[in-house]
Amino acid sequence: MQVLVRDNNIDQALRVLKKRLQREGVFREMKRRRSFEKPSEKRAREKSEAVRRARKLARKQAIRDGLIAAPPRKPKFPTSRPSAPRQSPQSPQQAGGTRET
């Protein structure tokens, strides 16, 4: 797997690499191989994964056919939201607070 580093921005390249590895399932595979998995556990896991994939496929097909409503889409970029006015940090004396000694 190859990730391009642009403008010596290694942090951005690492983020892209981690996202790609996550999408490929490398982290999940590493976690699974950390310890021995009994054959019966492997069969159960693979069966549950197959059921999950089948349900997902059936749900997508039902949405395409119009049998169920699609979940609401999240906006790609959030709309402008009102933000609180910024205040500069002040010391307790400037803010008018009383200080007990």
N, C-alpha and C positions, 0 to 999 in steps of 0.2 A: 504494500500500500504506500502511496506516495502523496505527500502534501507539499505544496509550494509555499515558501516563505517569502512574503512580499514586504519590502521596505524594512527588512530585519525585524519584523514583528513576530517574534517567536511565540508570544502568548497567544496570538490569534491562530497561528499554525497549530499549536498544541490543542486549542479548543476544537479546531476543525478535525484534527486527528482523533481526539477522544470521541467526538460525535460520530465519526465514521466507524470506529471500532465498536461503539455502542450499537449502531444500526446493524452491523454485521453479526453481532451476537458474540463477539470475542470474550467480553467480560463474563457473560453468562456461562460460556463454555469453560473458561478458566475456573470459575467458582465451582462448577459441576465436577470438574476433574481433580479438584483439590483432595478429595477422599474417594475411596472405593464405593461404587454403587452396586448393590446387589442386583442380579438379573431380574428378580421379581420387582424391585423398585424401578428399574429401567423400563420394564414393560408397562408398569402403571404410569410412569411419567410420560412415555411416548403415547400411550393411549389417551391420557388427559390432554396432551398437546394436540393430538389429532381431533379430539372432540372440540377443543377450543377453535381450531382452524375451521372445522366444518360449520360451527355456529356463526363464526365471523363471516364466512362465505355466504351462508344462508341469509344472514341479516343484510349484507350488502345487496344480495339478489332481491330481497323483499323491498328494500328501499328503491332499487332501480325499477321494480315492477309497480311501485306506488302502493304497496300493501301496508307499509308502515311509514310514518313520517321520519324524515332525516333529522338528526340532531342539529340544533342551531349552530351555525358556523361562527367561529371566533374571528373578529376582524384581524387582518394581518398586521396592521399598525393601529394601535389604540387611538381613538379620537382624542382631541384635546380635552383634558379634564381640568377643572378648576383647581388651582394649587393655592396653598396658604401663602400669604405674603411672607417673604423672608425677613427675618429680623437678625440684626448683627448680634453676636454674643456680647453680653454686658456683664460687668462685675457686679456683685451685690450692692456696692455703694452707688453705682450709676443707676441701677434699676430701682433705687428707692427702697430697697429692702432694709429691714432692721437687722442688726447683727448683735447677738447676745454674747457677752464675754464673761 
